[in-house]
Amino acid sequence: MSPLARWIPRLIIVTALLHVVWAFAQPNDWAGIAADGFWRTSVDPDAPDHFEREAGIWFLACGVTLLALGTLSRAVLRSTGRLPAQVGWYLLLLGVPLSVIYFPVTGSWALLVIGVLALVAARGEAGAPAGRN
């Protein structure tokens, strides 16, 4: 297991935690969502607080998704000694469209960097025998 491969799940998990924190730290309307009872509280695009609700929801959802990818890749890495290349491809699949659509007001460039690093780590381990380290 390469040192780079060990860092990929950590970087994904840190990115996930930053997303979750940002979901609540940015201008948001979680209080309004809770006051409205959560059910269908972000379906009216003409509501004055629609953007704040949507941004919070999407940051939270992406944070949970990245946390799942990070913890699952860590589990696979621990059990096989290798990082699957799919981890890098998934991050690029998320990061490229987000960077094209939202750049420069997004941190999706971090997904691109971690995705490329994951592919480099997976390629470097392609010839290495699988084993538990």
DSSP file (Angstrom, degrees, kcal/mol; ACC not computed):
  #  RESIDUE AA STRUCTURE BP1 BP2  ACC     N-H-->O    O-->H-N    N-H-->O    O-->H-N    TCO  KAPPA ALPHA  PHI   PSI    X-CA   Y-CA   Z-CA
    1    1 A M              0   0    0      0, 0.0    81,-0.1     0, 0.0    80,-0.0   0.000 360.0 360.0 360.0 123.8    0.0    0.0    0.0
    2    2 A S     >  -     0   0    0     79,-0.2     4,-1.8   119,-0.1     5,-0.2  -0.428 360.0-120.0 -80.1 154.9    1.5    3.3   -1.1
    3    3 A P  H  > S+     0   0    0      0, 0.0     4,-1.3     0, 0.0    -1,-0.1   0.875 115.6  55.0 -60.0 -36.3    1.6    6.4    1.1
    4    4 A L  H  > S+     0   0    0      1,-0.2     4,-1.3     2,-0.2     3,-0.4   0.921 105.0  52.3 -62.6 -43.3   -0.4    8.2   -1.6
    5    5 A A  H  4 S+     0   0    0      1,-0.2     3,-0.3     2,-0.2    -1,-0.2   0.873 106.2  54.3 -61.9 -36.6   -3.1    5.5   -1.5
    6    6 A R  H  X S+     0   0    0     -4,-1.8     4,-0.7     1,-0.2    -1,-0.2   0.824 107.7  51.3 -65.3 -30.3   -3.4    5.9    2.2
    7    7 A W  H  X S+     0   0    0     -4,-1.3     4,-2.7    -3,-0.4    -1,-0.2   0.745  92.6  74.0 -81.0 -23.3   -4.0    9.6    1.9
    8    8 A I  H  X S+     0   0    0     -4,-1.3     4,-2.3    -3,-0.3     5,-0.2   0.948  98.4  43.8 -60.4 -53.2   -6.8    9.4   -0.7
    9    9 A P  H  > S+     0   0    0      0, 0.0     4,-2.6     0, 0.0    -1,-0.2   0.897 114.2  52.7 -59.0 -37.4   -9.5    8.2    1.7
   10   10 A R  H  X S+     0   0    0     -4,-0.7     4,-2.6     2,-0.2    -2,-0.2   0.928 109.2  48.2 -61.8 -44.8   -8.4   10.8    4.2
   11   11 A L  H  X S+     0   0    0     -4,-2.7     4,-2.2     1,-0.2    -1,-0.2   0.891 112.4  49.1 -63.8 -39.5   -8.6   13.6    1.7
   12   12 A I  H  X S+     0   0    0     -4,-2.3     4,-2.4    -5,-0.2    -1,-0.2   0.919 111.8  48.7 -65.5 -42.8  -12.1   12.5    0.6
   13   13 A I  H  X S+     0   0    0     -4,-2.6     4,-2.6     2,-0.2    -2,-0.2   0.899 111.0  49.8 -66.0 -40.6  -13.3   12.3    4.2
   14   14 A V  H  X S+     0   0    0     -4,-2.6     4,-2.3     2,-0.2    -1,-0.2   0.920 111.2  49.7 -62.8 -42.7  -11.8   15.8    5.0
   15   15 A T  H  X S+     0   0    0     -4,-2.2     4,-1.9     2,-0.2    -2,-0.2   0.898 110.6  51.0 -61.6 -40.4  -13.6   17.2    1.9
   16   16 A A  H  X S+     0   0    0     -4,-2.4     4,-2.2     2,-0.2    -2,-0.2   0.931 109.9  48.5 -62.3 -46.2  -16.8   15.5    3.1
   17   17 A L  H  X S+     0   0    0     -4,-2.6     4,-2.6     1,-0.2     5,-0.2   0.881 108.9  53.6 -64.1 -37.6  -16.6   17.0    6.5
   18   18 A L  H  X S+     0   0    0     -4,-2.3     4,-2.7     2,-0.2    -1,-0.2   0.891 108.2  51.5 -62.2 -38.6  -15.9   20.4    5.0
   19   19 A H  H  X S+     0   0    0     -4,-1.9     4,-1.9     2,-0.2    -2,-0.2   0.923 110.7  46.9 -62.8 -44.8  -19.1   20.0    3.0
   20   20 A V  H  X S+     0   0    0     -4,-2.2     4,-0.8     2,-0.2    -2,-0.2   0.929 114.3  46.9 -65.4 -44.4  -21.2   19.2    6.0
   21   21 A V  H >X S+     0   0    0     -4,-2.6     4,-1.8     1,-0.2     3,-1.0   0.927 112.3  50.5 -61.7 -44.3  -19.7   22.0    8.0
   22   22 A W  H 3X S+     0   0    0     -4,-2.7     4,-2.1     1,-0.3    -1,-0.2   0.812  99.1  66.2 -65.9 -29.5  -20.3   24.5    5.1
   23   23 A A  H 3< S+     0   0    0     -4,-1.9    -1,-0.3     1,-0.2    -2,-0.2   0.833 115.6  28.9 -59.3 -31.1  -23.9   23.3    4.8
   24   24 A F  H << S+     0   0    0     -3,-1.0    -2,-0.2    -4,-0.8    -1,-0.2   0.649 119.9  53.7-103.2 -19.2  -24.5   24.8    8.2
   25   25 A A  H  < S+     0   0    0     -4,-1.8    -3,-0.2    -5,-0.1    -2,-0.2   0.803  93.5  77.2 -87.9 -30.8  -22.0   27.6    8.2
   26   26 A Q  S  < S-     0   0    0     -4,-2.1     2,-0.3    -5,-0.2    30,-0.0  -0.207 109.3 -69.8 -71.1 167.5  -22.9   29.4    5.0
   27   27 A P  S    S+     0   0    0      0, 0.0     2,-0.3     0, 0.0    -1,-0.2  -0.466  79.9 154.0 -57.6 120.1  -25.9   31.6    4.7
   28   28 A N        -     0   0    0     -2,-0.3    25,-0.2    -4,-0.2    24,-0.1  -0.815  51.6-134.3-143.0 177.9  -28.7   29.1    5.0
   29   29 A D     >  +     0   0    0     23,-0.5     4,-2.3    -2,-0.3     5,-0.2  -0.221  51.4 134.4-134.8  45.2  -32.3   28.6    6.1
   30   30 A W  H  > S+     0   0    0      1,-0.2     4,-2.7     2,-0.2     5,-0.2   0.859  76.4  55.9 -62.5 -33.8  -32.2   25.4    8.2
   31   31 A A  H  > S+     0   0    0      2,-0.2     4,-2.8     1,-0.2    -1,-0.2   0.914 108.6  47.1 -64.3 -40.8  -34.3   27.2   10.8
   32   32 A G  H  > S+     0   0    0      2,-0.2     4,-2.0     1,-0.2    -2,-0.2   0.883 110.8  51.6 -66.5 -38.5  -36.9   27.9    8.1
   33   33 A I  H  <>S+     0   0    0     -4,-2.3     5,-2.5     2,-0.2     4,-0.3   0.936 114.0  43.9 -62.3 -46.2  -36.8   24.3    6.9
   34   34 A A  H ><5S+     0   0    0     -4,-2.7     3,-1.4     1,-0.2    -2,-0.2   0.907 112.0  52.7 -65.4 -41.8  -37.3   23.0   10.4
   35   35 A A  H 3<5S+     0   0    0     -4,-2.8    -1,-0.2     1,-0.3    -2,-0.2   0.844 108.2  51.7 -63.8 -32.5  -40.0   25.6   11.1
   36   36 A D  T 3<5S-     0   0    0     -4,-2.0    -1,-0.3    -5,-0.2    -2,-0.2   0.464 122.0-107.7 -83.9  -0.8  -41.9   24.4    8.0
   37   37 A G  T < 5 -     0   0    0     -3,-1.4     2,-2.3    -4,-0.3    -3,-0.2   0.649  41.0 -98.7  87.5  15.4  -41.7   20.8    9.1
   38   38 A F  S > <S+     0   0    0     -5,-2.5     3,-1.3    -6,-0.2     2,-0.3  -0.110  90.3 117.6  68.7 -40.9  -39.0   19.6    6.6
   39   39 A W  T 3  S-     0   0    0     -2,-2.3    -1,-0.1     1,-0.3     0, 0.0  -0.430  96.8 -20.7 -67.2 118.2  -41.6   18.0    4.2
   40   40 A R  T >  S+     0   0    0     -2,-0.3     3,-0.7     1,-0.1    -1,-0.3   0.830  89.5 145.3  55.4  38.7  -41.5   19.8    0.8
   41   41 A T  T <   +     0   0    0     -3,-1.3    -1,-0.1     1,-0.2    -2,-0.1   0.470  67.8  41.8 -87.5  -0.3  -39.8   22.8    2.3
   42   42 A S  T 3  S+     0   0    0     -4,-0.2    -1,-0.2     1,-0.1    -2,-0.1  -0.055  82.1  98.8-134.3  35.6  -37.6   23.6   -0.8
   43   43 A V    <   +     0   0    0     -3,-0.7    -2,-0.1     1,-0.1    -1,-0.1   0.577  60.2  83.9-100.7 -10.2  -40.0   23.0   -3.7
   44   44 A D    >   -     0   0    0      1,-0.2     3,-1.6    -4,-0.1     6,-0.1  -0.801  54.1-172.1 -98.0 101.4  -41.0   26.6   -4.4
   45   45 A P  T 3  S+     0   0    0      0, 0.0    -1,-0.2     0, 0.0     6,-0.1   0.669  84.4  59.3 -67.5 -14.1  -38.3   28.2   -6.6
   46   46 A D  T 3  S+     0   0    0     -3,-0.1    -2,-0.0     4,-0.1    -3,-0.0   0.517  77.7 112.3 -90.6  -5.1  -40.0   31.6   -6.3
   47   47 A A  S X  S-     0   0    0     -3,-1.6     3,-1.6     1,-0.1     4,-0.3  -0.417  75.3-125.7 -66.7 142.8  -39.6   31.6   -2.5
   48   48 A P  T 3  S+     0   0    0      0, 0.0     3,-0.2     0, 0.0     4,-0.2   0.756 109.4  43.7 -64.2 -23.8  -37.2   34.3   -1.3
   49   49 A D  T 3> S+     0   0    0      1,-0.2     4,-2.1     2,-0.1     5,-0.2   0.199  80.7 109.4-104.4  15.6  -35.1   31.8    0.7
   50   50 A H  H <> S+     0   0    0     -3,-1.6     4,-2.9     1,-0.2     5,-0.2   0.915  76.5  50.2 -59.7 -47.0  -35.1   29.1   -2.0
   51   51 A F  H  > S+     0   0    0     -4,-0.3     4,-2.9     1,-0.2     5,-0.2   0.918 110.4  49.5 -60.7 -44.2  -31.4   29.5   -2.8
   52   52 A E  H  > S+     0   0    0      1,-0.2     4,-1.9     2,-0.2   -23,-0.5   0.891 113.6  46.5 -63.2 -39.8  -30.3   29.3    0.8
   53   53 A R  H  X S+     0   0    0     -4,-2.1     4,-2.4   -25,-0.2    -2,-0.2   0.942 114.2  47.0 -67.0 -46.9  -32.4   26.1    1.4
   54   54 A E  H  X S+     0   0    0     -4,-2.9     4,-2.8     1,-0.2     5,-0.2   0.922 111.6  50.5 -61.5 -45.5  -31.2   24.5   -1.8
   55   55 A A  H  X S+     0   0    0     -4,-2.9     4,-2.6    -5,-0.2     5,-0.2   0.928 112.0  47.3 -61.7 -44.9  -27.5   25.3   -1.2
   56   56 A G  H  X S+     0   0    0     -4,-1.9     4,-2.2    -5,-0.2    -1,-0.2   0.920 113.3  48.0 -61.7 -43.9  -27.7   23.9    2.4
   57   57 A I  H  X S+     0   0    0     -4,-2.4     4,-2.7     2,-0.2    -2,-0.2   0.929 114.0  46.0 -63.7 -45.7  -29.4   20.7    1.3
   58   58 A W  H  X S+     0   0    0     -4,-2.8     4,-2.7     2,-0.2     5,-0.2   0.887 111.8  50.6 -68.7 -38.8  -27.0   20.1   -1.6
   59   59 A F  H  X S+     0   0    0     -4,-2.6     4,-2.1    -5,-0.2    -1,-0.2   0.922 113.7  46.1 -63.1 -41.6  -23.9   20.7    0.5
   60   60 A L  H  X S+     0   0    0     -4,-2.2     4,-2.3    -5,-0.2    -2,-0.2   0.933 113.8  48.0 -65.3 -45.7  -25.2   18.3    3.1
   61   61 A A  H  X S+     0   0    0     -4,-2.7     4,-2.2     1,-0.2    -2,-0.2   0.910 113.8  46.5 -62.8 -43.0  -26.1   15.6    0.6
   62   62 A C  H  X S+     0   0    0     -4,-2.7     4,-2.9     2,-0.2     5,-0.2   0.872 110.1  54.7 -68.3 -35.5  -22.8   15.9   -1.2
   63   63 A G  H  X S+     0   0    0     -4,-2.1     4,-2.2    -5,-0.2    -2,-0.2   0.924 109.9  45.6 -62.3 -43.8  -21.0   15.8    2.1
   64   64 A V  H  X S+     0   0    0     -4,-2.3     4,-2.2     2,-0.2    -2,-0.2   0.903 113.3  50.7 -65.7 -40.7  -22.7   12.5    3.1
   65   65 A T  H  X S+     0   0    0     -4,-2.2     4,-2.2     2,-0.2    -2,-0.2   0.924 112.0  46.2 -63.0 -45.2  -22.0   11.1   -0.4
   66   66 A L  H  X S+     0   0    0     -4,-2.9     4,-2.8     2,-0.2    -1,-0.2   0.871 109.9  54.9 -65.9 -35.8  -18.3   12.0   -0.2
   67   67 A L  H  X S+     0   0    0     -4,-2.2     4,-2.7    -5,-0.2     5,-0.3   0.914 108.5  48.9 -62.8 -41.5  -18.2   10.6    3.3
   68   68 A A  H  X S+     0   0    0     -4,-2.2     4,-2.4     2,-0.2     5,-0.2   0.930 112.8  47.1 -62.4 -45.3  -19.6    7.3    2.0
   69   69 A L  H  X S+     0   0    0     -4,-2.2     4,-2.2     1,-0.2    -2,-0.2   0.903 114.7  47.4 -63.6 -41.2  -17.0    7.2   -0.8
   70   70 A G  H  X S+     0   0    0     -4,-2.8     4,-2.0     2,-0.2    -2,-0.2   0.925 115.0  42.9 -67.4 -45.6  -14.2    8.0    1.5
   71   71 A T  H  X S+     0   0    0     -4,-2.7     4,-2.1     2,-0.2    -2,-0.2   0.879 115.6  49.4 -71.4 -36.1  -15.0    5.5    4.2
   72   72 A L  H  X S+     0   0    0     -4,-2.4     4,-2.5    -5,-0.3     5,-0.2   0.913 111.4  48.8 -67.5 -41.1  -15.8    2.8    1.7
   73   73 A S  H  X S+     0   0    0     -4,-2.2     4,-2.5    -5,-0.2    -2,-0.2   0.877 110.5  52.2 -66.4 -34.6  -12.5    3.4   -0.2
   74   74 A R  H  X S+     0   0    0     -4,-2.0     4,-2.4     2,-0.2    -1,-0.2   0.913 109.9  48.8 -64.3 -41.9  -10.7    3.3    3.2
   75   75 A A  H  X S+     0   0    0     -4,-2.1     4,-2.2     2,-0.2    -2,-0.2   0.913 113.0  46.6 -64.8 -42.8  -12.3   -0.1    4.0
   76   76 A V  H  X>S+     0   0    0     -4,-2.5     4,-2.7     2,-0.2     5,-0.6   0.917 111.9  51.4 -64.9 -42.5  -11.4   -1.5    0.5
   77   77 A L  H  X5S+     0   0    0     -4,-2.5     4,-2.0     1,-0.2    -2,-0.2   0.907 112.1  46.7 -61.5 -42.2   -7.9   -0.2    0.9
   78   78 A R  H  <5S+     0   0    0     -4,-2.4    55,-0.3     1,-0.2    -1,-0.2   0.878 117.5  42.0 -67.7 -37.4   -7.5   -1.8    4.3
   79   79 A S  H  <5S+     0   0    0     -4,-2.2    -2,-0.2    -5,-0.2    -1,-0.2   0.822 130.9  22.0 -83.0 -29.6   -8.9   -5.1    3.2
   80   80 A T  H  <5S-     0   0    0     -4,-2.7    51,-1.5     2,-0.3    -3,-0.2   0.654  92.0-127.6-109.7 -20.6   -7.2   -5.5   -0.2
   81   81 A G  S  <<S+     0   0    0     -4,-2.0     2,-0.3    -5,-0.6   -79,-0.2   0.510  79.9  93.3  83.0   3.7   -4.2   -3.2    0.2
   82   82 A R  S    S-     0   0    0     -6,-0.5    -1,-0.3   -81,-0.1    -2,-0.3  -0.959  70.7-132.8-132.1 148.6   -5.2   -1.4   -3.1
   83   83 A L        -     0   0    0     -2,-0.3    42,-0.1    38,-0.2     2,-0.1  -0.883  32.2-122.0 -97.4 124.2   -7.2    1.6   -3.9
   84   84 A P    >>  -     0   0    0      0, 0.0     3,-1.3     0, 0.0     4,-0.6  -0.405   9.4-134.2 -66.4 140.1   -9.7    1.0   -6.7
   85   85 A A  H >> S+     0   0    0      1,-0.3     4,-2.0     2,-0.2     3,-0.5   0.772 100.3  75.9 -62.9 -25.5   -9.4    3.2   -9.8
   86   86 A Q  H 3> S+     0   0    0      1,-0.2     4,-3.0     2,-0.2    -1,-0.3   0.826  85.0  63.6 -56.6 -31.8  -13.1    3.7   -9.7
   87   87 A V  H <> S+     0   0    0     -3,-1.3     4,-2.0     1,-0.2    -1,-0.2   0.940 105.9  43.5 -58.6 -47.5  -12.7    6.1   -6.7
   88   88 A G  H <X S+     0   0    0     -4,-0.6     4,-2.2    -3,-0.5    -1,-0.2   0.905 113.8  50.5 -64.2 -42.3  -10.7    8.4   -8.9
   89   89 A W  H  X S+     0   0    0     -4,-2.0     4,-2.5     2,-0.2    -2,-0.2   0.890 109.3  51.2 -65.6 -38.7  -13.1    8.1  -11.8
   90   90 A Y  H  X S+     0   0    0     -4,-3.0     4,-1.8     2,-0.2    -1,-0.2   0.914 110.2  49.5 -63.9 -41.9  -16.1    8.9   -9.6
   91   91 A L  H  X S+     0   0    0     -4,-2.0     4,-3.1    -5,-0.2    -2,-0.2   0.898 112.9  46.6 -64.9 -39.4  -14.4   12.0   -8.2
   92   92 A L  H  X S+     0   0    0     -4,-2.2     4,-2.7     2,-0.2    -1,-0.2   0.881 107.9  56.9 -68.1 -36.8  -13.7   13.2  -11.7
   93   93 A L  H  < S+     0   0    0     -4,-2.5    -2,-0.2     1,-0.2    -1,-0.2   0.850 116.1  36.9 -62.6 -34.0  -17.2   12.4  -12.8
   94   94 A L  H  X S+     0   0    0     -4,-1.8     4,-1.3    -5,-0.1    -2,-0.2   0.897 120.1  46.6 -79.0 -45.0  -18.4   14.7  -10.0
   95   95 A G  H  X S+     0   0    0     -4,-3.1     4,-2.6    -5,-0.2     5,-0.2   0.845 103.2  58.2 -73.7 -37.3  -15.7   17.3  -10.3
   96   96 A V  H  X S+     0   0    0     -4,-2.7     4,-2.5     2,-0.2     5,-0.2   0.966 110.6  40.1 -63.5 -54.3  -15.5   17.9  -14.1
   97   97 A P  H  > S+     0   0    0      0, 0.0     4,-2.6     0, 0.0     5,-0.3   0.914 117.0  50.5 -62.5 -39.1  -19.1   19.0  -14.6
   98   98 A L  H  X S+     0   0    0     -4,-1.3     4,-2.8     1,-0.2     5,-0.4   0.904 112.1  47.5 -64.3 -39.3  -19.2   21.0  -11.4
   99   99 A S  H  X S+     0   0    0     -4,-2.6     4,-1.6     3,-0.2    -1,-0.2   0.897 113.6  47.7 -67.2 -39.8  -16.0   22.8  -12.4
  100  100 A V  H  < S+     0   0    0     -4,-2.5    -2,-0.2    -5,-0.2    -1,-0.2   0.913 120.9  36.3 -67.3 -42.0  -17.2   23.5  -15.9
  101  101 A I  H  < S+     0   0    0     -4,-2.6    -2,-0.2    -5,-0.2    -3,-0.2   0.903 132.0  22.7 -79.5 -42.5  -20.6   24.8  -14.7
  102  102 A Y  H >< S+     0   0    0     -4,-2.8     3,-1.8    -5,-0.3    -3,-0.2   0.539  84.7 160.8-109.0  -8.3  -19.7   26.6  -11.5
  103  103 A F  T 3<  +     0   0    0     -4,-1.6     4,-0.1    -5,-0.4    -4,-0.0  -0.313  63.7  18.0 -58.9 137.0  -16.0   27.5  -11.7
  104  104 A P  T 3  S+     0   0    0      0, 0.0    -1,-0.3     0, 0.0    -2,-0.1  -0.944 120.3  58.9-100.9   8.7  -14.5   29.6  -10.0
  105  105 A V  S <  S+     0   0    0     -3,-1.8     2,-0.3    -6,-0.1    -2,-0.2   0.237  99.0  71.8 -86.1  17.3  -17.2   29.9   -7.3
  106  106 A T  S    S-     0   0    0     -7,-0.1     3,-0.4    -4,-0.1    -7,-0.0  -0.890  71.6-138.9-128.7 158.1  -16.9   26.2   -6.3
  107  107 A G  S >> S+     0   0    0     -2,-0.3     3,-2.2     1,-0.2     4,-0.5   0.147  70.3 115.5 -96.6  17.9  -14.4   24.0   -4.6
  108  108 A S  H >>  +     0   0    0      1,-0.3     4,-1.5     2,-0.2     3,-0.5   0.697  58.6  76.9 -64.6 -16.6  -15.0   21.3   -7.1
  109  109 A W  H 3> S+     0   0    0     -3,-0.4     4,-2.3     1,-0.2    -1,-0.3   0.829  87.1  61.9 -59.9 -29.1  -11.4   21.7   -8.3
  110  110 A A  H <> S+     0   0    0     -3,-2.2     4,-2.7     1,-0.2     5,-0.2   0.885 100.1  52.5 -64.2 -37.3  -10.5   19.8   -5.1
  111  111 A L  H <X S+     0   0    0     -3,-0.5     4,-2.5    -4,-0.5    -1,-0.2   0.888 108.7  51.1 -63.9 -37.7  -12.5   16.8   -6.4
  112  112 A L  H  X S+     0   0    0     -4,-1.5     4,-2.4     2,-0.2    -2,-0.2   0.931 111.8  46.0 -64.2 -45.4  -10.4   17.0   -9.6
  113  113 A V  H  X S+     0   0    0     -4,-2.3     4,-2.5     2,-0.2    -2,-0.2   0.945 116.1  44.1 -63.5 -49.0   -7.1   17.0   -7.7
  114  114 A I  H  X S+     0   0    0     -4,-2.7     4,-2.4     1,-0.2    -1,-0.2   0.882 112.8  53.8 -65.5 -36.9   -8.1   14.2   -5.4
  115  115 A G  H  X S+     0   0    0     -4,-2.5     4,-2.1    -5,-0.2    -1,-0.2   0.922 110.4  45.3 -62.6 -44.9   -9.5   12.2   -8.4
  116  116 A V  H  X S+     0   0    0     -4,-2.4     4,-2.4     2,-0.2    -2,-0.2   0.918 113.0  50.7 -65.6 -42.7   -6.3   12.5  -10.3
  117  117 A L  H  X S+     0   0    0     -4,-2.5     4,-2.7     1,-0.2    -2,-0.2   0.889 109.1  52.2 -61.2 -38.2   -4.3   11.6   -7.2
  118  118 A A  H  X S+     0   0    0     -4,-2.4     4,-2.7     2,-0.2    -1,-0.2   0.903 109.5  48.6 -64.7 -41.0   -6.5    8.5   -6.7
  119  119 A L  H  X S+     0   0    0     -4,-2.1     4,-2.5     2,-0.2    -2,-0.2   0.901 111.7  49.5 -66.1 -39.2   -6.0    7.4  -10.3
  120  120 A V  H  X S+     0   0    0     -4,-2.4     4,-2.3     2,-0.2    -2,-0.2   0.927 113.1  47.0 -63.3 -44.6   -2.2    7.9   -9.9
  121  121 A A  H  X S+     0   0    0     -4,-2.7     4,-1.1     2,-0.2    -2,-0.2   0.907 113.5  48.0 -64.0 -42.0   -2.3    5.8   -6.7
  122  122 A A  H  < S+     0   0    0     -4,-2.7     4,-0.4     1,-0.2    -1,-0.2   0.894 112.6  48.6 -66.5 -39.5   -4.4    3.1   -8.2
  123  123 A R  H >< S+     0   0    0     -4,-2.5     3,-0.9     1,-0.2     4,-0.4   0.885 108.5  53.9 -68.0 -38.1   -2.2    2.9  -11.3
  124  124 A G  H 3< S+     0   0    0     -4,-2.3     3,-0.2     1,-0.2    -1,-0.2   0.767 112.9  44.0 -66.3 -24.7    0.9    2.7   -9.1
  125  125 A E  T >< S+     0   0    0     -4,-1.1     3,-0.7    -3,-0.2    -1,-0.2   0.444  85.3  96.2 -98.0  -1.5   -0.5   -0.2   -7.3
  126  126 A A  T <  S+     0   0    0     -3,-0.9    -1,-0.2    -4,-0.4    -2,-0.1   0.854  92.1  38.5 -60.6 -35.1   -1.8   -2.1  -10.3
  127  127 A G  T 3  S+     0   0    0     -4,-0.4    -1,-0.3    -3,-0.2    -2,-0.1   0.572  96.7 100.0 -91.3  -8.7    1.2   -4.3  -10.5
  128  128 A A  S <  S-     0   0    0     -3,-0.7     2,-0.1    -4,-0.1     3,-0.0  -0.518  81.5-108.5 -78.6 143.2    1.6   -4.7   -6.8
  129  129 A P        -     0   0    0      0, 0.0     2,-0.2     0, 0.0    -1,-0.1  -0.450  35.9-111.6 -69.0 142.5    0.3   -7.9   -5.2
  130  130 A A        +     0   0    0     -2,-0.1     2,-0.3   -48,-0.0   -49,-0.2  -0.524  55.8 138.9 -73.9 139.8   -2.8   -7.5   -3.1
  131  131 A G        -     0   0    0    -51,-1.5     2,-0.6    -2,-0.2    -3,-0.0  -0.972  54.3 -92.5-172.1 163.7   -2.3   -8.0    0.6
  132  132 A R              0   0    0     -2,-0.3   -53,-0.1     1,-0.1   -54,-0.1  -0.777 360.0 360.0 -92.9 124.3   -3.3   -6.7    3.9
  133  133 A N              0   0    0     -2,-0.6    -1,-0.1   -55,-0.3   -54,-0.1   0.364 360.0 360.0-114.7 360.0   -0.9   -4.1    5.4
